[in-house]
Amino acid sequence: ALCFTAGGAGLLLVLAPASQQVELRWLSVVLGVARRRLRLASADECVDLFGAVPGRVPPVPLRAGVRVLCHPSLGECAELWGSSGDPLHILRVQSPRVALPHL
């Protein structure tokens, strides 16, 4: 999960396969914000705004007001594995099309 700040569009959690690069130009078009307003959250912002340290951000928002966008290919998976936010646990999401928003 990647954490972004998007100007007037607020906070954004982007879920994408590890093998795919997130295209920021496309993301700015989808959100309706200028590309220059879209940026990866800093380490401090990840903790303060998203509730987890970088590299341990779960695929579900831990804070209110965080919008989630998922890459369409994730909905084709039988299950997803991701960080739970805790270094000792991992999160398993069964039926991601049902469990995750915006698939």
Secondary structure as UniProt FT lines:
FT   STRAND          2..6
FT   HELIX           7..9
FT   STRAND          11..15
FT   TURN            18..19
FT   HELIX           24..31
FT   HELIX           35..37
FT   STRAND          38..40
FT   HELIX           43..45
FT   HELIX           46..50
FT   TURN            54..55
FT   TURN            64..65
FT   STRAND          66..70
FT   HELIX           72..76
FT   STRAND          79..83
FT   TURN            87..88
FT   STRAND          90..94
FT   HELIX           96..99
FT   TURN            101..102
//
